[in-house]
Amino acid sequence: MRSLTHLKNKAVVMRLNGYSYNSIRKELGIKSKGTLSYWFSDLILPRESKRKLEKNIKFAQERGLLEFNKNRTEKIKKENLDAHKNGLEMIKDLSLNDLLLIGTCLYWGEGTKAENKHSNLSLAFSNSDPEMVRVFMKFLRRIFLVNENKIRAGIHIYPSISEDDSRKFWAKITGLPTERFYIVRQISRASQGKRAFNQLPHGTVVIKVNNRLLFFKIKGMIKGIVHQLAGSY
């Protein structure tokens, strides 16, 4: 009985120091919350004890929220990694026909499709994503066996970007010689002073092939995809 009284006295002291029921139970190893309720039934907390209790409860809530957010962040990170791995595993060995479809869709999204009255129509594919450009170059070389000398390239850069660095970068990505790239420096009034210097660190590359029949062939391939898949859900 003496030990129980001692335990009660410690619990009362902790309560007067602003400890919550849960904190007292954990600290003293008391299983039942009802025991504390019984012990504190006649206990009147002074104003300072109430202030400490409110402060401790707020701290515990913030710590709990911090722990919750940390666990949630870790959970989301793991889910993202698992989804990324799952997506990677979904792509098996790609055939030339797969490359044909992928390249056609890339041109559909990022290539010039407008026709003009001139006979020297050109393919023109533009993007700043090096991996996308790398895939499109493989599309030109492996599907259409385009002569290397027929491929022209340009780089659109902003004033903060180095011409030499951009040429070397895109030459490595495309497999084209550095001297094959012309440079266009540009900046729009709308973006002047607002565009981050590192937003397009190597500029945007433009791949051109002066081939009228290839231009219309790829337009036909795009239309073929539409005909095959239109209305299919």
C-alpha positions as CSV (number, residue, x, y, z in Angstrom):
1,M,0.0,0.0,0.0
2,R,2.9,2.3,0.8
3,S,4.4,1.8,-2.7
4,L,1.0,2.6,-4.2
5,T,0.8,5.8,-2.2
6,H,4.3,6.7,-3.3
7,L,3.3,6.1,-6.9
8,K,0.2,8.3,-6.4
9,N,2.3,11.1,-4.9
10,K,4.7,11.0,-7.9
11,A,1.7,11.1,-10.3
12,V,0.3,14.1,-8.5
13,V,3.6,16.0,-8.6
14,M,3.9,15.2,-12.3
15,R,0.3,16.4,-12.9
16,L,1.1,19.7,-11.0
17,N,4.1,20.1,-13.3
18,G,1.8,20.0,-16.4
19,Y,2.2,16.4,-17.5
20,S,-0.7,14.8,-19.4
21,Y,-2.4,11.6,-18.4
22,N,-0.7,9.6,-21.2
23,S,2.8,11.0,-20.2
24,I,2.2,10.1,-16.5
25,R,1.0,6.6,-17.4
26,K,4.0,5.9,-19.6
27,E,6.5,7.4,-17.1
28,L,5.1,5.5,-14.1
29,G,3.9,2.3,-15.9
30,I,0.3,2.8,-14.9
31,K,-2.0,0.8,-17.2
32,S,-5.3,2.2,-16.4
33,K,-6.3,5.8,-17.2
34,G,-9.1,5.4,-14.7
35,T,-6.6,5.1,-11.8
36,L,-5.3,8.5,-12.6
37,S,-8.8,9.9,-12.9
38,Y,-9.5,8.6,-9.4
39,W,-6.3,10.0,-8.0
40,F,-6.8,13.4,-9.5
41,S,-10.6,13.6,-8.8
42,D,-10.1,16.2,-6.0
43,L,-6.9,17.8,-7.5
44,I,-7.3,21.4,-8.4
45,L,-4.6,22.6,-10.8
46,P,-3.2,26.1,-10.1
47,R,-3.0,28.5,-13.1
48,E,0.7,27.8,-13.6
49,S,0.1,24.1,-13.7
50,K,-2.7,24.6,-16.3
51,R,-0.3,26.8,-18.4
52,K,2.4,24.1,-18.3
53,L,-0.2,21.4,-19.2
54,E,-1.4,23.4,-22.2
55,K,2.2,24.0,-23.3
56,N,3.1,20.3,-23.0
57,I,-0.1,19.2,-24.8
58,K,0.7,21.6,-27.7
59,F,4.3,20.4,-27.8
60,A,3.1,16.8,-27.9
61,Q,0.7,17.6,-30.7
62,E,3.4,19.3,-32.7
63,R,5.8,16.4,-32.1
64,G,3.1,14.0,-33.1
65,L,2.3,15.9,-36.2
66,L,6.0,16.2,-37.1
67,E,6.4,12.4,-36.6
68,F,3.2,11.8,-38.7
69,N,4.5,14.0,-41.5
70,K,7.9,12.3,-41.4
71,N,6.3,8.8,-41.6
72,R,3.9,10.0,-44.3
73,T,6.8,11.4,-46.3
74,E,8.8,8.2,-46.0
75,K,5.7,6.2,-47.0
76,I,5.1,8.4,-50.1
77,K,8.8,8.2,-51.0
78,K,8.6,4.4,-50.8
79,E,5.4,4.3,-52.8
80,N,7.0,6.5,-55.5
81,L,10.0,4.3,-55.7
82,D,7.9,1.1,-55.9
83,A,5.7,2.7,-58.7
84,H,8.8,3.8,-60.6
85,K,10.3,0.3,-60.3
86,N,6.9,-1.2,-61.4
87,G,6.8,1.1,-64.4
88,L,10.4,0.2,-65.4
89,E,9.5,-3.5,-65.2
90,M,6.5,-3.0,-67.4
91,I,8.7,-2.0,-70.4
92,K,10.2,-5.2,-71.8
93,D,12.5,-5.5,-74.8
94,L,11.4,-3.0,-77.5
95,S,11.2,-4.0,-81.1
96,L,11.8,-1.8,-84.2
97,N,8.0,-1.6,-84.5
98,D,7.9,-0.2,-81.0
99,L,10.5,2.3,-81.9
100,L,8.5,3.3,-85.0
101,L,5.4,4.0,-82.8
102,I,7.4,5.8,-80.1
103,G,9.2,8.0,-82.6
104,T,5.9,8.8,-84.5
105,C,4.3,9.8,-81.2
106,L,7.3,12.0,-80.3
107,Y,7.0,13.8,-83.6
108,W,3.3,14.0,-83.2
109,G,3.8,15.9,-80.0
110,E,7.0,17.9,-80.7
111,G,7.4,18.1,-84.4
112,T,6.3,20.6,-87.0
113,K,3.3,19.4,-89.0
114,A,2.1,22.5,-90.8
115,E,2.4,22.3,-94.6
116,N,3.4,25.3,-96.7
117,K,3.4,26.0,-100.4
118,H,7.1,25.2,-100.9
119,S,8.3,21.9,-102.1
120,N,11.3,21.7,-99.7
121,L,9.2,20.6,-96.7
122,S,11.4,19.5,-93.7
123,L,10.9,17.5,-90.6
124,A,11.6,19.7,-87.6
125,F,11.6,18.3,-84.1
126,S,12.3,20.5,-81.1
127,N,12.8,19.7,-77.5
128,S,15.0,20.4,-74.4
129,D,14.8,16.9,-72.9
130,P,18.1,15.1,-73.9
131,E,16.6,11.6,-73.4
132,M,13.7,12.4,-75.7
133,V,16.0,13.8,-78.3
134,R,18.2,10.8,-78.0
135,V,15.2,8.5,-78.7
136,F,14.1,10.6,-81.7
137,M,17.6,10.4,-83.2
138,K,17.5,6.6,-82.9
139,F,14.1,6.8,-84.6
140,L,15.5,8.7,-87.6
141,R,18.6,6.5,-87.9
142,R,17.1,3.0,-87.3
143,I,13.6,3.3,-88.8
144,F,14.4,5.6,-91.8
145,L,18.1,5.1,-92.2
146,V,18.5,8.9,-92.7
147,N,21.8,9.9,-94.1
148,E,23.9,11.6,-91.4
149,N,24.7,14.5,-93.8
150,K,21.0,15.2,-94.3
151,I,20.5,15.9,-90.6
152,R,20.7,19.6,-89.6
153,A,20.6,20.9,-86.1
154,G,20.1,24.2,-84.3
155,I,20.2,25.3,-80.7
156,H,18.0,28.0,-79.3
157,I,19.7,29.5,-76.2
158,Y,19.2,32.4,-73.9
159,P,21.9,35.0,-73.2
160,S,23.1,33.3,-70.0
161,I,24.0,30.0,-71.8
162,S,27.4,29.3,-73.3
163,E,27.4,28.5,-77.0
164,D,30.4,26.1,-76.7
165,D,28.9,24.2,-73.8
166,S,25.6,23.8,-75.6
167,R,27.2,22.6,-78.8
168,K,29.3,20.0,-76.9
169,F,26.3,18.9,-74.9
170,W,23.9,18.4,-77.8
171,A,26.7,16.9,-80.0
172,K,27.1,14.2,-77.4
173,I,23.4,13.6,-77.1
174,T,22.7,13.5,-80.9
175,G,25.9,12.0,-82.2
176,L,26.2,14.9,-84.6
177,P,29.4,17.0,-85.0
178,T,29.6,20.2,-83.1
179,E,30.0,22.3,-86.3
180,R,26.6,21.0,-87.5
181,F,24.8,23.2,-85.0
182,Y,23.7,26.7,-85.7
183,I,22.9,29.0,-82.7
184,V,19.9,31.2,-82.2
185,R,20.0,33.6,-79.3
186,Q,16.6,34.6,-78.1
187,I,14.7,36.2,-75.2
188,S,11.1,37.3,-75.2
189,R,9.9,40.5,-73.6
190,A,7.5,38.5,-71.5
191,S,10.3,36.4,-69.9
192,Q,13.0,39.1,-69.8
193,G,14.3,39.3,-66.3
194,K,11.9,36.6,-65.0
195,R,13.3,33.4,-66.5
196,A,15.7,31.4,-64.2
197,F,19.2,31.0,-65.6
198,N,19.2,27.3,-65.0
199,Q,15.7,26.5,-66.4
200,L,17.1,25.4,-69.7
201,P,20.8,25.0,-69.0
202,H,21.6,23.7,-72.5
203,G,18.9,25.5,-74.5
204,T,16.4,23.8,-76.8
205,V,17.7,21.7,-79.7
206,V,16.0,21.6,-83.2
207,I,16.6,18.5,-85.4
208,K,15.8,19.1,-89.1
209,V,15.7,16.7,-92.1
210,N,15.0,18.3,-95.4
211,N,12.9,15.5,-96.9
212,R,9.4,16.2,-98.3
213,L,8.4,12.5,-98.7
214,L,9.6,11.6,-95.2
215,F,7.6,14.6,-93.8
216,F,4.4,13.3,-95.4
217,K,5.2,9.7,-94.5
218,I,5.4,10.5,-90.8
219,K,2.1,12.6,-91.1
220,G,0.6,9.5,-92.6
221,M,1.9,7.4,-89.7
222,I,0.3,9.7,-87.2
223,K,-3.0,9.5,-89.0
224,G,-2.6,5.7,-89.0
225,I,-2.3,5.7,-85.2
226,V,-5.4,7.8,-85.0
227,H,-7.4,5.5,-87.3
228,Q,-6.3,2.4,-85.4
229,L,-7.1,3.8,-81.9
230,A,-9.9,6.3,-82.4
231,G,-12.9,5.4,-80.4
232,S,-11.0,2.6,-78.5
233,Y,-11.1,2.9,-74.8
